[in-house]
Amino acid sequence: SQQGEEDPQALSIQEGENATMNCSYKTSINNLQWYRQNSGRGLVHLILIRSNEREKHSGRLRVTLDTSKKSSSLLITASRAADTASYFCATDAPNFGNEKLTFGTGTRLTIIP
Amino acid sequence: DAGVIQSPRHEVTEMGQEVTLRCKPISGHDYLFWYRQTMMRGLELLIYFNNNVPIDDSGMPEDRFSAKMPNASFSTLKIQPSEPRDSAVYFCASSWGRSNQPQHFGDGTRLSIL
Protein backbone atom coordinates (compact mmCIF):
# COMPACT_ATOMS: atom_id res chain seq x y z
CA SER A 1 0.00 0.00 0.00
CA GLN A 2 1.10 3.56 -0.57
CA GLN A 3 3.01 5.17 2.26
CA GLY A 4 2.14 8.66 1.09
CA GLU A 5 -1.19 10.03 0.04
CA GLU A 6 -1.35 13.39 -1.69
CA ASP A 7 -4.24 15.74 -1.41
CA PRO A 8 -5.87 16.97 -3.55
CA GLN A 9 -5.67 14.45 -6.38
CA ALA A 10 -6.05 17.26 -8.90
CA LEU A 11 -5.76 21.03 -8.69
CA SER A 12 -6.39 23.74 -11.30
CA ILE A 13 -5.43 27.34 -10.65
CA GLN A 14 -4.84 30.54 -12.59
CA GLU A 15 -1.32 31.49 -13.51
CA GLY A 16 0.19 33.69 -10.83
CA GLU A 17 -1.76 32.11 -7.98
CA ASN A 18 -0.19 29.95 -5.30
CA ALA A 19 -0.63 26.17 -5.31
CA THR A 20 -0.58 24.06 -2.17
CA MET A 21 -0.36 20.28 -2.13
CA ASN A 22 -0.41 18.05 0.93
CA CYS A 23 1.07 14.68 1.68
CA SER A 24 0.27 12.35 4.56
CA TYR A 25 2.27 9.28 5.48
CA LYS A 26 1.92 6.44 7.93
CA THR A 27 5.23 5.46 9.54
CA SER A 28 8.14 7.40 10.95
CA ILE A 29 10.67 8.73 8.46
CA ASN A 30 14.17 10.11 8.21
CA ASN A 31 13.54 12.25 5.14
CA LEU A 32 10.71 13.30 2.86
CA GLN A 33 11.25 14.31 -0.74
CA TRP A 34 9.07 16.01 -3.34
CA TYR A 35 9.27 15.20 -7.04
CA ARG A 36 7.67 16.63 -10.18
CA GLN A 37 6.66 14.60 -13.22
CA ASN A 38 5.86 16.23 -16.52
CA SER A 39 3.66 14.29 -18.92
CA GLY A 40 5.59 11.49 -20.61
CA ARG A 41 8.75 12.12 -18.61
CA GLY A 42 10.50 10.72 -15.57
CA LEU A 43 10.30 12.18 -12.09
CA VAL A 44 12.51 15.12 -11.22
CA HIS A 45 13.67 15.77 -7.68
CA LEU A 46 12.57 19.12 -6.25
CA ILE A 47 13.46 19.27 -2.58
CA LEU A 48 14.32 17.10 0.41
CA ILE A 49 13.37 17.86 4.00
CA ARG A 50 14.79 15.97 6.96
CA SER A 51 12.70 14.79 9.88
CA ASN A 52 14.33 17.34 12.20
CA GLU A 53 13.46 20.24 9.87
CA ARG A 54 10.11 22.02 9.88
CA GLU A 55 10.39 24.19 6.79
CA LYS A 56 12.59 24.48 3.73
CA HIS A 57 12.66 26.85 0.78
CA SER A 58 14.01 26.54 -2.74
CA GLY A 59 13.19 29.35 -5.14
CA ARG A 60 9.40 29.50 -5.45
CA LEU A 61 9.00 26.27 -3.50
CA ARG A 62 8.27 26.05 0.20
CA VAL A 63 7.99 22.72 1.96
CA THR A 64 6.80 22.15 5.50
CA LEU A 65 6.96 18.99 7.57
CA ASP A 66 4.95 18.13 10.65
CA THR A 67 6.18 14.80 12.00
CA SER A 68 3.61 14.80 14.81
CA LYS A 69 0.84 14.78 12.21
CA LYS A 70 2.86 12.74 9.70
CA SER A 71 2.19 15.29 7.00
CA SER A 72 4.00 17.61 4.63
CA SER A 73 2.92 20.39 2.31
CA LEU A 74 4.42 21.79 -0.88
CA LEU A 75 3.65 25.40 -1.74
CA ILE A 76 4.46 26.77 -5.19
CA THR A 77 4.21 30.54 -5.23
CA ALA A 78 3.47 32.72 -8.26
CA SER A 79 2.64 29.71 -10.41
CA ARG A 80 3.58 29.55 -14.08
CA ALA A 81 2.25 27.49 -16.98
CA ALA A 82 5.48 25.47 -16.84
CA ASP A 83 4.54 24.27 -13.35
CA THR A 84 1.80 22.12 -14.88
CA ALA A 85 2.79 18.60 -13.86
CA SER A 86 2.11 15.88 -11.32
CA TYR A 87 3.75 16.25 -7.92
CA PHE A 88 4.69 13.34 -5.67
CA CYS A 89 5.94 13.06 -2.15
CA ALA A 90 8.32 10.22 -1.29
CA THR A 91 9.25 8.90 2.10
CA ASP A 92 12.12 6.72 3.15
CA ALA A 93 12.06 3.84 5.59
CA PRO A 94 13.25 4.53 9.12
CA ASN A 95 15.34 1.40 9.50
CA PHE A 96 19.01 1.60 8.70
CA GLY A 97 20.11 -0.08 5.51
CA ASN A 98 16.76 0.21 3.80
CA GLU A 99 17.13 2.64 0.95
CA LYS A 100 13.63 2.33 -0.45
CA LEU A 101 11.56 5.37 -1.25
CA THR A 102 7.81 4.95 -1.21
CA PHE A 103 5.96 7.37 -3.45
CA GLY A 104 2.52 8.82 -2.87
CA THR A 105 -0.35 8.86 -5.30
CA GLY A 106 0.44 12.31 -6.66
CA THR A 107 -1.34 15.62 -7.22
CA ARG A 108 -1.98 16.63 -10.81
CA LEU A 109 -1.52 20.40 -11.02
CA THR A 110 -2.83 22.39 -13.97
CA ILE A 111 -1.91 26.06 -14.35
CA ILE A 112 -4.38 27.96 -16.50
CA PRO A 113 -2.71 30.77 -18.50
CA ASP B 1 26.23 15.45 -18.09
CA ALA B 2 24.02 12.64 -19.36
CA GLY B 3 21.14 11.59 -17.18
CA VAL B 4 19.73 8.11 -16.74
CA ILE B 5 19.17 6.55 -20.14
CA GLN B 6 16.49 3.97 -20.76
CA SER B 7 15.74 2.00 -23.88
CA PRO B 8 13.51 1.41 -25.65
CA ARG B 9 11.20 4.36 -24.99
CA HIS B 10 8.22 2.41 -26.27
CA GLU B 11 7.68 -1.31 -26.66
CA VAL B 12 4.61 -3.04 -28.05
CA THR B 13 4.63 -6.80 -28.10
CA GLU B 14 2.30 -9.75 -27.95
CA MET B 15 1.47 -11.74 -24.88
CA GLY B 16 3.94 -14.51 -24.22
CA GLN B 17 6.91 -12.74 -25.73
CA GLU B 18 10.07 -11.94 -23.81
CA VAL B 19 10.61 -8.27 -23.05
CA THR B 20 13.95 -6.73 -22.07
CA LEU B 21 14.19 -3.20 -20.76
CA ARG B 22 17.58 -1.50 -20.47
CA CYS B 23 19.00 1.18 -18.24
CA LYS B 24 22.25 3.11 -18.08
CA PRO B 25 22.57 4.92 -14.75
CA ILE B 26 24.44 8.14 -14.13
CA SER B 27 28.16 7.51 -13.92
CA GLY B 28 29.35 7.30 -10.33
CA HIS B 29 25.98 6.49 -8.84
CA ASP B 30 26.01 3.41 -6.64
CA TYR B 31 22.28 2.75 -6.32
CA LEU B 32 19.96 1.71 -9.11
CA PHE B 33 16.19 1.34 -8.80
CA TRP B 34 13.54 -0.15 -11.09
CA TYR B 35 9.97 1.16 -10.73
CA ARG B 36 6.66 0.46 -12.44
CA GLN B 37 3.98 3.12 -12.83
CA THR B 38 0.32 2.45 -13.56
CA MET B 39 -2.83 4.47 -13.07
CA MET B 40 -4.23 1.89 -10.69
CA ARG B 41 -1.20 1.26 -8.48
CA GLY B 42 0.87 4.40 -8.90
CA LEU B 43 4.66 4.17 -8.71
CA GLU B 44 5.90 0.87 -7.30
CA LEU B 45 9.46 -0.09 -6.50
CA LEU B 46 10.31 -3.43 -8.08
CA ILE B 47 13.95 -3.96 -7.12
CA TYR B 48 17.04 -2.01 -6.23
CA PHE B 49 20.77 -2.60 -6.47
CA ASN B 50 23.72 -1.26 -4.52
CA ASN B 51 27.13 -1.54 -6.18
CA ASN B 52 25.61 -3.94 -8.75
CA VAL B 53 24.25 -6.29 -6.05
CA PRO B 54 20.47 -6.79 -5.73
CA ILE B 55 19.46 -5.65 -2.25
CA ASP B 56 15.69 -5.87 -2.19
CA ASP B 57 13.55 -7.57 -4.82
CA SER B 58 10.42 -7.86 -2.71
CA GLY B 59 8.52 -5.67 -5.15
CA MET B 60 9.06 -7.96 -8.12
CA PRO B 61 5.56 -9.20 -8.84
CA GLU B 62 6.26 -12.71 -10.06
CA ASP B 63 8.96 -15.10 -11.15
CA ARG B 64 8.33 -13.90 -14.67
CA PHE B 65 10.24 -10.76 -13.74
CA SER B 66 14.01 -10.73 -13.36
CA ALA B 67 16.62 -7.98 -13.14
CA LYS B 68 20.36 -7.96 -13.52
CA MET B 69 23.15 -5.47 -13.17
CA PRO B 70 26.27 -6.99 -14.70
CA ASN B 71 28.32 -3.83 -14.22
CA ALA B 72 28.04 -0.32 -12.84
CA SER B 73 26.86 1.17 -16.12
CA PHE B 74 24.13 -1.22 -17.22
CA SER B 75 21.04 -2.94 -15.90
CA THR B 76 18.23 -4.95 -17.48
CA LEU B 77 14.70 -5.80 -16.43
CA LYS B 78 13.32 -8.85 -18.17
CA ILE B 79 9.76 -10.16 -18.34
CA GLN B 80 9.31 -13.69 -19.63
CA PRO B 81 6.63 -14.55 -20.59
CA SER B 82 4.88 -11.19 -20.79
CA GLU B 83 1.17 -10.75 -20.00
CA PRO B 84 -1.26 -7.89 -20.76
CA ARG B 85 -1.32 -6.90 -17.06
CA ASP B 86 2.38 -6.09 -17.31
CA SER B 87 1.50 -3.08 -19.46
CA ALA B 88 2.86 -0.02 -17.65
CA VAL B 89 5.59 2.58 -17.74
CA TYR B 90 8.83 1.21 -16.30
CA PHE B 91 11.32 3.65 -14.83
CA CYS B 92 14.92 3.26 -13.88
CA ALA B 93 16.47 5.65 -11.38
CA SER B 94 19.91 6.01 -9.89
CA SER B 95 21.36 7.81 -6.91
CA TRP B 96 24.58 8.35 -5.06
CA GLY B 97 24.52 7.39 -1.42
CA ARG B 98 21.68 6.64 0.85
CA SER B 99 18.01 7.62 1.01
CA ASN B 100 18.90 11.18 1.95
CA GLN B 101 20.03 11.70 -1.63
CA PRO B 102 17.74 12.47 -4.59
CA GLN B 103 17.00 9.80 -7.13
CA HIS B 104 17.51 10.65 -10.81
CA PHE B 105 14.95 9.09 -13.12
CA GLY B 106 15.12 8.13 -16.76
CA ASP B 107 12.19 8.98 -19.02
CA GLY B 108 10.85 5.45 -18.81
CA THR B 109 9.82 2.67 -21.15
CA ARG B 110 6.14 2.58 -22.05
CA LEU B 111 5.33 -1.12 -22.38
CA SER B 112 2.17 -2.40 -24.03
CA ILE B 113 1.45 -6.12 -24.05
CA LEU B 114 -1.30 -7.08 -26.49
Interface residues (C-beta under 8 A of the other chain):
Chain A: Q2 N30 N31 Q33 G40 R41 G42 L43 V44 H45 L48 R50 F88 D92 A93 N98 E99 K100 L101 T102 F103 G104 T105 G106
Chain B: V4 Y31 F33 G42 L43 L45 Y48 N50 I55 D56 F91 A93 R98 S99 N100 P102 Q103 H104 F105 G106 D107 G108
